[in-house]
Structures are given as C-alpha cells and as structure tokens.
C-alpha cells in the first residue's frame, strides 16, 4: 500500500466521521424541536381544557 492510498483512506475516514457528527447534530436538533412542540401542545391543551371548564362553569352559574 502506498503512502498516497493511506492518505486517501485517512481523509475518507475523517470526512466520514465529520459527516456522521453533522448528521448527529441535525438529528439532535430535530429531536429537541419535536420535544418543544410536544411541550407547547400539552400547554395549549391544558389551556383550552381550562377555558372550556371555565366557560361551562360560567354558563351553569348564570
């Protein structure tokens, strides 16, 4: 194996590792975004439920 081939293999390995790290960062960012969306959906659901309960209570009291 020549030095040139060793260098090419090392470069391919380094580029491959860098690409995998970049993909990992993208996936982690997407997971964080989905978790934030779930938190907001839960908060909005609780808010709408509370608003419905208050509206029902107001109608029953009047």
C-alpha positions in Angstrom: 0.0 0.0 0.0 1.5 3.3 -1.0 1.5 6.4 1.2 -0.9 8.1 -1.2 -3.5 5.3 -0.6 -3.0 5.6 3.2 -3.6 9.3 3.0 -6.8 8.9 0.9 -8.1 6.3 3.4 -7.4 8.6 6.3 -9.1 11.5 4.5 -12.1 9.4 3.7 -12.3 8.2 7.3 -12.0 11.8 8.7 -14.6 13.1 6.2 -17.0 10.2 7.1 -16.6 10.8 10.8 -17.3 14.6 10.3 -20.4 13.8 8.2 -21.7 11.4 10.9 -21.2 14.1 13.6 -23.0 16.7 11.4 -25.9 14.2 10.9 -26.0 13.6 14.7 -26.2 17.3 15.4 -29.1 17.6 12.9 -31.0 14.7 14.4 -30.4 16.1 17.9 -31.7 19.5 16.9 -34.8 17.9 15.3 -35.5 15.8 18.4 -35.2 19.0 20.5 -37.7 20.8 18.2 -40.1 17.9 18.4 -39.9 17.8 22.2 -40.6 21.6 22.3 -43.6 21.1 20.0 -44.9 18.4 22.4 -44.5 20.7 25.4 -46.4 23.5 23.6 -49.1 21.2 22.5 -49.5 20.0 26.1 -49.6 23.5 27.4 -52.2 24.6 24.8 -54.3 21.5 25.5 -54.4 22.3 29.2 -55.2 26.0 28.4 -58.1 25.0 26.2 -59.4 22.5 28.7 -59.3 25.1 31.4 -61.0 27.6 29.2 -63.8 25.1 28.4 -64.2 24.3 32.1 -64.5 28.0 33.0 -66.9 28.6 30.2 -69.1 25.7 31.3 -69.0 26.8 34.9 -69.9 30.4 33.9 -72.9 29.1 31.9 -74.1 26.9 34.8 -73.8 29.7 37.3 -75.8 32.2 35.2 
